[in-house]
Amino acid sequence: MAGIATRLIAAQVRRRPADAILVALLSCIEALPALLSGLLLARALDRGFLADRPFLGVALLSGQLVTLAAAAAAMRASSAPMARLIEPLRDELATRMVTVLLATAVRGPAVAPGAAAARLDTQVEPVRLLCNALLRGLRPVLFRLAAALLGLAALDAGVAAAVLVPVGAAAVVFRLMVRRVADAHGADLDTAEALATAVETTVDGIRDIHACGARGRAGRLLDSAISAARAAALRHARLTALRTLVPLIAVHLPIIGLLFTAPWLIASGRLSASELAGAVAVLVTGVAPAVRATVGTVGTWGVELRVVSARLADLGADLPAPPSSRDRTPTSTDVAAINVSYRHSRRAAPIITDLTMRLPADAHLAIVGESGTGKSTLAAIIAGLTPPDTGEVTVGGQPVRGSSSCGNVVLLVPQHPYVLRGSLRTNLTYLAPRATDADVDAAIDALGAGHLRQRLGGFDAQVQVDRISHSDKQTICLVRAYLSDAAVIILDEATAYLDAAAAARAETAFRQRHGTLIVVAHHVSSALRADVVLLLQDGDPHLGTVREVARHSARFAEVLRYWSAPPETQWAEGTGLGDAPAHV
């Protein structure tokens, strides 16, 4: 149980030392039955029943009931301090895992979506349970095991020392076994993630697979992933089954040895028959259950904790480094792209080639071009979500990739909005938690979104994600972005579901808002509203005003002429743009 989880457990104990001490004291009380069971049985036989004093024997045996009652009361009393130790630890572990996965996905994506889903499903839930299983389950077991060995020592120190030998050997064997089981479990999780990724890839590409006649190859890839997952699961199961050897070594061998040597122990006066019965009782009712519970708890949840800790530690290396003296929040919102190139794959043709541009602070840029020219890709690169093949993008002189300081400065609003299940106020303000109702009202008025509040029933109304329109979802995201502290806003088709008047008002509102605005423009009107236009066409980017770009590109000039023509002549002239002449 090393790594992040152990450090978190130690940190939690340091934060609440009083609860940790209280749990330890209550655990000692819980262990009283294991400590006194053998001694009470031996004394009840020797001094009670065998000495013709049955009432004393019954009274001594009744002492075990008192210890059991005290143990039950201590177990109940330990619930509250244990909860205060466990719950924050569980939440911290789960939060760290989700944070690491999200950070890795944003910076990478180093973890495939299917693998990330499998990791969350197969590891976060054990994280939720393993702290309770280990700290609540293993704690009293270890105390009872120690108490049982002390009880043996109270009967005879030599017998206790003899029992310690196989118990220690079993502990060594179990420790080695746990390592192998943890490795097998890690391989099991890896193959499960690989299988999830293979299934996701196959399902996403099912049409292409049928079109290309690649069903056989796809089937073989899935069969290989399934076979690997099956082999890893079987190896894990076999190693897990071997843990039954531990109770055999730690408990059954001492009992057999004690029974074989009983005649000699009694004849030599080393032990009386009653003390021998007490020793066997301690082994059967104290040591054996404790060993089995330890093996079960550590062999299951301890392995989970070991694997999860290792994975958290591995993923933790991918987290962005904290800001340093050279990684300060940008003081300006000027945006620069320097020698930026990008292609979707190694063999694909580049869609952005050696792009260099500089935007002053508070500029308004429209990125235009036909479908597939890389407009959305460039938006993701500027936002720091997609790494370029070459070059870099900076905001205020700070690189947006690998810099934690730009995370709250650049905000990308995509075409497909993300709406939370919760109140309208939560959806509008989760990027600006300190925003007041007056701030929200001002943002809604600026964007002309007053209908949204009325239609959904006010700020406290619960948003029914499956029942509101795409235009309302986009409006929610636009208000959310407007309220944020981001100084660089990128709208990537973020008004696609709004009508022309609403889209124009939204862009105007963001233009009047302090900061730099970048719009991925699919309508000429968006380009006409911008200060500067970036045209992506045939891998030849061109930056300038609308007129400068029109002089550079005959295609863009044709679209502008069409847009400026009288409505009655637009369809007669023809532009070669199909059914969407207003798109660029």
C-alpha positions in Angstrom: 0.0 0.0 0.0 2.5 2.5 -1.2 2.4 5.6 -3.3 -0.2 8.4 -3.3 -2.9 6.5 -1.3 -0.5 5.8 1.6 0.6 9.5 1.7 -3.0 10.6 1.7 -3.9 8.2 4.5 -0.9 9.5 6.6 -1.9 13.1 5.8 -5.4 12.4 6.9 -4.3 10.9 10.2 -2.0 13.9 10.8 -5.0 16.3 10.1 -7.1 14.5 12.7 -4.8 13.0 15.3 -7.5 12.9 18.0 -9.8 10.8 15.9 -6.9 8.4 15.0 -6.0 8.0 18.7 -9.7 7.4 19.6 -10.0 4.8 16.9 -6.8 3.0 18.2 -8.2 2.9 21.8 -11.5 1.6 20.6 -9.7 -1.0 18.5 -7.9 -2.3 21.6 -11.3 -2.7 23.3 -12.6 -4.5 20.3 -9.7 -7.0 20.6 -10.5 -7.9 24.2 -12.3 -11.2 23.3 -9.3 -12.4 21.3 -7.0 -11.5 24.1 -8.9 -13.1 27.0 -10.8 -16.0 25.3 -8.1 -18.7 25.8 -7.1 -17.5 29.3 -10.7 -17.5 30.5 -11.4 -20.9 29.1 -8.3 -22.4 30.7 -9.1 -20.8 34.1 -12.7 -21.9 33.9 -11.7 -25.5 33.3 -8.8 -25.6 35.9 -10.3 -23.6 38.7 -14.0 -24.2 38.0 -15.3 -27.3 36.4 -12.3 -29.6 37.0 -12.1 -28.3 40.6 -15.8 -29.1 41.3 -16.6 -25.4 41.3 -19.1 -25.2 38.4 -20.4 -21.7 39.4 -17.0 -20.2 39.2 -16.5 -21.9 35.8 -19.7 -20.4 34.5 -18.7 -17.0 36.0 -15.4 -17.1 34.2 -16.9 -18.1 30.9 -19.5 -15.3 31.4 -16.5 -12.9 31.4 -16.3 -13.6 27.7 -19.8 -12.3 27.2 -18.7 -9.1 29.0 -15.7 -8.7 26.6 -18.0 -9.3 23.6 -20.4 -6.7 24.8 -17.6 -4.2 25.3 -16.2 -5.0 21.8 -19.6 -4.5 20.2 -20.0 -1.1 22.0 -16.5 -0.1 20.9 -17.2 -1.1 17.3 -20.3 1.1 17.3 -18.5 4.0 18.9 -15.7 3.8 16.3 -18.1 4.5 13.4 -18.1 8.3 13.8 -14.3 8.9 14.1 -13.7 6.4 11.4 -16.1 8.2 9.1 -14.3 11.5 9.8 -11.0 9.8 8.7 -12.3 7.8 5.8 -14.8 10.1 3.9 -12.4 13.0 3.1 -9.7 10.5 2.1 -12.1 8.7 -0.3 -13.2 12.0 -1.8 -9.6 13.2 -2.2 -8.5 10.0 -4.0 -11.5 10.0 -6.3 -11.1 13.7 -7.0 -7.4 13.3 -7.8 -8.1 10.5 -10.3 -10.8 12.4 -12.1 -8.6 15.6 -12.1 -5.6 13.7 -13.6 -7.7 12.0 -16.3 -9.2 15.3 -17.3 -5.9 17.1 -17.3 -4.4 14.2 -19.4 -7.2 14.4 -21.8 -7.0 18.1 -22.2 -3.2 18.0 -22.7 -3.0 14.8 -24.7 -5.1 13.0 -25.2 -2.8 10.4 -23.6 -5.7 8.2 -22.5 -8.2 7.1 -25.2 -11.8 8.0 -24.4 -12.8 4.3 -24.1 -9.8 3.6 -21.8 -10.6 6.6 -19.7 -14.2 5.4 -19.3 -13.0 1.9 -18.4 -10.5 3.4 -15.9 -13.2 5.5 -14.2 -15.6 2.5 -14.1 -13.1 -0.1 -12.8 -11.0 2.1 -10.5 -13.0 5.0 -9.1 -15.6 2.7 -7.6 -13.0 0.6 -5.8 -11.4 3.8 -4.6 -14.8 4.7 -3.1 -14.8 1.3 -1.3 -11.3 0.4 -0.5 -10.7 3.0 2.2 -13.7 1.8 4.1 -12.7 -1.9 3.5 -9.1 -1.4 4.6 -9.3 1.1 7.4 -12.7 -0.2 8.8 -12.1 -3.9 8.1 -8.4 -4.5 8.4 -7.9 -2.3 11.5 -9.9 -4.4 14.0 -8.6 -7.6 12.4 -4.9 -6.7 12.9 -5.7 -5.6 16.5 -7.4 -9.0 17.1 -4.5 -10.9 15.6 -2.1 -9.1 17.9 -4.3 -9.7 20.9 -4.7 -13.4 20.1 -0.9 -13.8 20.0 -0.7 -11.9 23.3 -3.3 -14.3 24.7 -1.2 -17.2 23.6 1.8 -15.7 25.3 -0.3 -15.3 28.5 -0.9 -19.1 28.5 2.7 -20.0 27.5 5.4 -17.9 26.0 7.1 -20.8 24.3 3.9 -21.8 22.5 3.4 -18.2 21.4 6.9 -18.1 20.1 6.4 -21.3 18.2 3.2 -20.1 16.6 4.9 -16.8 15.6 7.3 -18.8 13.2 4.6 -20.1 10.8 2.6 -16.8 11.1 5.7 -14.9 10.1 6.4 -17.3 7.3 2.8 -16.9 6.1 3.2 -13.1 6.2 6.3 -13.3 4.0 4.6 -15.6 1.5 1.5 -13.4 1.5 3.5 -10.2 0.9 5.3 -11.8 -2.1 1.9 -13.1 -3.4 0.3 -9.7 -3.1 2.9 -8.2 -5.4 2.3 -10.8 -8.0 -1.5 -10.5 -7.7 -1.2 -6.7 -8.0 0.9 -7.0 -11.1 -1.7 -9.5 -12.5 -4.5 -7.2 -11.6 -2.8 -4.3 -13.3 -2.4 -6.3 -16.4 -6.1 -7.3 -16.2 -7.0 -3.6 -16.0 -4.7 -2.7 -18.9 -6.2 -5.4 -21.2 -9.7 -4.3 -20.1 -8.9 -0.7 -21.2 -7.4 -2.0 -24.5 -10.5 -4.0 -25.1 -12.8 -1.0 -24.4 -10.7 1.1 -26.8 -10.8 -1.6 -29.5 -14.6 -1.9 -29.2 -15.0 1.9 -29.3 -12.8 2.2 -32.4 -14.7 -0.6 -34.1 -18.1 0.7 -33.3 -17.2 4.3 -34.4 -15.8 3.0 -37.7 -18.3 0.3 -38.5 -19.5 2.0 -41.7 -15.9 2.4 -43.0 -15.2 -1.3 -42.0 -18.1 -2.5 -44.1 -17.3 -0.1 -46.9 -13.7 -1.3 -47.1 -14.5 -5.0 -46.6 -12.4 -5.0 -43.5 -14.7 -7.0 -41.3 -12.3 -9.9 -41.0 -9.4 -7.7 -39.9 -11.6 -5.9 -37.5 -12.9 -9.2 -36.1 -9.3 -10.4 -35.7 -8.3 -7.3 -33.8 -11.3 -7.7 -31.5 -10.6 -11.4 -31.0 -7.0 -10.5 -30.1 -8.1 -7.9 -27.5 -10.7 -10.4 -26.1 -8.1 -13.2 -25.8 -5.6 -10.9 -24.1 -8.2 -9.8 -21.6 -9.3 -13.4 -21.0 -5.7 -14.6 -20.4 -5.0 -11.7 -18.0 -8.2 -12.3 -16.1 -7.4 -16.1 -15.7 -3.9 -15.4 -14.5 -5.3 -12.9 -11.9 -7.9 -15.5 -10.8 -5.3 -18.3 -10.4 -3.0 -16.1 -8.3 -5.9 -14.9 -6.2 -6.9 -18.5 -5.5 -3.4 -19.3 -4.2 -3.9 -17.1 -1.2 -5.7 -20.0 0.5 -2.2 -21.3 1.3 -1.7 -18.5 3.8 -4.3 -19.6 6.4 -3.0 -23.2 5.9 0.6 -22.1 6.9 -0.4 -19.6 9.6 -3.2 -21.5 11.4 -3.6 -25.1 10.4 0.1 -26.1 10.8 0.3 -24.6 14.3 -2.9 -26.4 15.3 -1.6 -29.7 13.9 1.7 -29.2 15.6 0.1 -28.4 18.9 -2.1 -31.5 18.8 0.9 -33.7 17.9 3.0 -32.4 20.7 0.1 -32.3 23.2 1.1 -35.5 25.1 4.7 -34.3 25.6 3.6 -30.8 26.6 1.2 -32.2 29.2 3.6 -34.9 30.5 6.4 -32.4 30.9 4.2 -30.0 32.8 4.7 -27.3 30.2 0.9 -27.0 29.7 -2.1 -28.4 31.5 -4.9 -29.9 29.5 -7.0 -26.9 30.2 -4.3 -24.5 29.0 -3.9 -26.7 25.9 -7.6 -26.4 25.2 -7.3 -22.6 25.7 -4.4 -22.4 23.2 -6.3 -24.4 20.6 -9.4 -22.2 21.2 -7.2 -19.1 20.7 -5.9 -20.5 17.4 -9.4 -21.6 16.2 -11.5 -18.6 17.3 -8.8 -15.8 17.4 -5.9 -16.3 15.0 -7.7 -18.2 12.2 -10.5 -15.7 11.6 -8.1 -12.8 11.9 -5.7 -14.4 9.3 -8.5 -15.2 6.9 -10.0 -11.7 7.2 -6.5 -10.2 6.7 -5.9 -12.3 3.6 -9.3 -11.5 2.2 -9.2 -7.8 2.9 -5.6 -7.1 1.8 -5.8 -9.6 -1.0 -8.8 -7.8 -2.5 -8.9 -4.1 -1.5 -5.2 -3.9 -0.7 -4.4 -5.0 -4.2 -6.9 -2.5 -5.6 -5.3 0.2 -3.5 -1.8 -0.8 -4.7 -2.8 -0.8 -8.3 -4.8 2.5 -8.1 -1.9 4.2 -6.2 0.6 3.1 -8.9 -1.7 4.4 -11.7 -2.4 7.6 -9.9 1.3 8.1 -9.4 2.0 7.4 -13.1 -0.8 9.7 -14.2 0.3 12.4 -11.8 3.5 12.9 -13.8 1.2 14.2 -16.7 -0.3 16.9 -14.6 0.6 20.5 -15.6 3.4 21.9 -13.4 2.4 24.6 -11.0 3.1 28.2 -12.1 6.7 29.4 -11.6 8.3 32.7 -11.8 8.6 32.2 -15.5 4.9 31.1 -15.8 2.9 34.1 -14.8 -0.6 35.0 -15.8 -0.4 37.0 -19.0 -0.7 40.8 -18.5 -1.9 41.3 -22.1 -4.3 39.5 -24.3 -2.4 39.9 -27.6 -2.4 36.5 -29.4 0.4 35.3 -31.6 0.8 32.2 -33.7 4.4 31.6 -34.7 5.3 29.1 -37.5 2.3 26.9 -36.7 1.8 23.8 -38.8 -0.6 20.9 -38.3 -1.7 17.6 -40.1 -4.2 15.1 -38.8 -1.8 12.2 -39.2 1.8 11.5 -40.3 0.7 10.5 -43.9 -2.0 13.2 -44.2 -1.5 16.4 -46.1 -1.0 19.4 -43.9 -4.1 21.6 -43.3 -2.2 24.4 -41.7 1.3 25.3 -43.0 3.7 27.7 -41.4 1.1 30.1 -40.1 2.4 33.2 -38.4 0.0 35.9 -37.2 -0.1 38.5 -34.4 -3.3 40.0 -33.0 -3.1 43.0 -30.7 -5.1 43.0 -27.5 -8.9 43.5 -27.8 -8.8 42.6 -31.5 -11.7 40.9 -33.3 -10.6 38.2 -35.7 -12.8 36.1 -38.0 -11.3 32.8 -39.3 -12.9 31.9 -42.7 -12.5 29.2 -45.3 -14.3 26.3 -46.9 -15.2 23.2 -44.9 -12.2 21.0 -44.1 -9.6 23.8 -44.3 -8.8 23.6 -40.6 -10.8 26.4 -39.0 -12.0 24.5 -36.0 -8.5 22.8 -35.7 -6.9 26.2 -35.6 -9.4 27.3 -32.9 -8.4 24.3 -30.8 -4.7 25.0 -31.3 -5.2 28.6 -30.2 -7.1 27.5 -27.2 -4.3 25.1 -26.2 -6.5 22.0 -26.6 -4.6 20.6 -29.7 -0.8 20.7 -29.9 0.6 21.9 -33.3 3.1 19.8 -35.1 5.5 22.7 -35.2 5.4 26.3 -33.8 3.5 27.6 -30.8 0.7 29.9 -29.9 1.2 32.6 -27.1 -1.2 34.9 -25.2 0.5 37.9 -23.7 3.8 36.2 -24.6 3.0 33.1 -22.6 2.6 29.7 -24.5 -0.9 28.3 -24.2 0.3 24.7 -24.3 1.9 23.3 -21.1 1.2 26.6 -19.2 -1.1 26.5 -16.3 -1.3 30.3 -16.4 -3.3 30.5 -19.6 -6.0 28.1 -18.5 -8.4 30.8 -17.3 -7.4 33.3 -20.0 -8.5 31.5 -23.2 -12.0 30.1 -23.5 -13.3 28.1 -26.5 -17.1 27.9 -27.0 -17.8 25.0 -29.4 -20.8 24.4 -31.7 -22.2 21.6 -29.5 -23.0 23.1 -26.2 -22.5 21.4 -22.8 -25.4 22.0 -20.4 -25.4 20.7 -16.8 -28.3 19.1 -15.0 -29.1 21.7 -12.4 -30.5 25.1 -12.0 -30.3 27.8 -14.7 -28.2 29.9 -12.3 -25.7 27.0 -11.9 -25.4 26.6 -15.7 -24.8 30.3 -16.2 -22.4 31.0 -13.4 -20.2 27.9 -12.9 -17.3 29.7 -14.7 -18.0 32.8 -12.6 -19.1 31.5 -9.2 -19.0 35.0 -7.7 -21.4 36.5 -10.2 -24.5 38.1 -8.7 -28.0 38.1 -10.2 -27.3 41.6 -11.4 -24.2 40.5 -13.3 -26.2 37.7 -14.9 -29.0 40.1 -15.8 -26.5 42.4 -17.4 -25.0 39.5 -19.5 -28.5 38.3 -20.5 -29.4 41.8 -21.6 -26.2 42.3 -23.5 -26.8 39.1 -25.5 -30.5 39.6 -25.9 -31.3 36.4 -24.0 -34.1 37.6 -21.8 -36.5 35.0 -23.3 -34.2 32.3 -21.9 -35.0 33.2 -18.3 -38.7 33.5 -19.0 -39.0 30.3 -21.0 -37.1 28.2 -18.4 -38.9 29.7 -15.4 -36.3 31.8 -13.7 -32.7 31.4 -12.4 -33.8 28.7 -9.9 -35.6 26.5 -12.4 -34.1 23.1 -13.1 -32.7 22.8 -16.6 -34.2 19.7 -18.4 -31.2 18.9 -20.6 -33.2 16.6 -22.9 -36.1 19.0 -23.3 -34.6 22.3 -24.2 -33.7 23.3 -27.7 -30.2 23.6 -29.2 -30.6 27.3 -29.5 -31.3 27.6 -25.8 -28.3 25.4 -25.0 -26.1 27.6 -27.1 -27.5 30.7 -25.5 -26.7 29.3 -22.0 -23.1 28.6 -23.1 -22.8 32.1 -24.6 -24.0 33.8 -21.4 -21.7 31.5 -19.4 -18.7 32.5 -21.5 -19.6 36.2 -21.3 -19.7 36.1 -17.5 -16.3 34.3 -17.3 -13.0 36.0 -16.6 -11.5 34.8 -19.9 -9.9 37.6 -21.8 -9.7 35.6 -25.1 -13.0 34.2 -26.3 -13.1 31.8 -29.3 -16.5 31.2 -30.8 -16.4 28.1 -33.0 -19.8 27.9 -34.6 -21.1 28.9 -31.2 -24.1 30.7 -32.8 -24.9 28.0 -35.4 -28.4 27.3 -33.9 -29.3 31.0 -33.5 -31.0 33.1 -36.1 -29.0 35.7 -38.0 -30.2 38.6 -35.8 -29.4 36.8 -32.5 -26.0 35.6 -33.8 -25.1 39.2 -34.8 -26.2 40.5 -31.4 -24.1 37.9 -29.6 -21.0 38.6 -31.6 -21.5 42.4 -31.1 -21.9 41.9 -27.4 -18.6 39.9 -27.2 -16.9 42.5 -29.4 -17.9 45.2 -26.9 -16.8 43.1 -24.0 -13.2 43.6 -22.8 -10.8 41.2 -24.4 -9.9 39.5 -27.7 -12.6 37.8 -29.8 -11.9 35.1 -32.3 -14.8 33.8 -34.4 -14.8 30.8 -36.7 -17.0 32.4 -39.3 -19.3 30.3 -41.5 -21.3 33.4 -42.7 -19.9 36.4 -44.5 -21.7 38.7 -42.0 -19.3 37.4 -39.3 -16.3 38.3 -41.4 -17.7 41.8 -42.2 -18.0 42.5 -38.5 -14.4 41.6 -37.7 -11.4 43.9 -37.6 -9.2 41.4 -39.3 -9.9 38.2 -41.3 -7.7 35.1 -41.5 -8.5 33.1 -44.7 -7.5 29.4 -44.7 -7.5 28.1 -48.3 -5.5 25.3 -49.9 -2.9 25.4 -47.2 -2.1 29.1 -47.9 -3.3 31.2 -44.9 -3.7 35.0 -45.5 -4.3 37.6 -42.8 -5.7 41.1 -43.4 -8.8 43.2 -43.6 -11.8 42.0 -45.5 -10.7 44.0 -48.6 -7.2 42.8 -48.4 -8.3 39.2 -48.2 -10.7 39.8 -51.1 -7.8 41.1 -53.2 -5.8 38.1 -52.3 -8.5 35.5 -53.0 -10.8 35.6 -56.0 -13.0 33.0 -54.4 -13.5 35.1 -51.3 -14.1 38.2 -53.4 -16.8 36.3 -55.4 -18.6 35.4 -52.2 -18.4 39.1 -51.0 -19.8 40.3 -54.4 -22.6 37.8 -54.1 -23.3 38.9 -50.5 -23.4 42.5 -51.6 -25.6 41.9 -54.6 -29.4 42.8 -54.6 -31.4 39.9 -53.3 -33.3 39.5 -56.6 -30.0 38.9 -58.5 -28.2 36.6 -56.0 -29.6 33.3 -57.2 -29.5 34.4 -60.9 -25.8 35.2 -60.8 -24.7 31.9 -59.2 -21.5 31.5 -57.2 -20.7 27.9 -57.3 -21.4 27.6 -53.6 -24.3 25.1 -53.9 -27.2 25.7 -51.6 -25.3 27.7 -49.1 -24.0 30.8 -50.9 -23.5 32.8 -47.7 -21.0 30.4 -46.2 -17.2 31.0 -46.3 
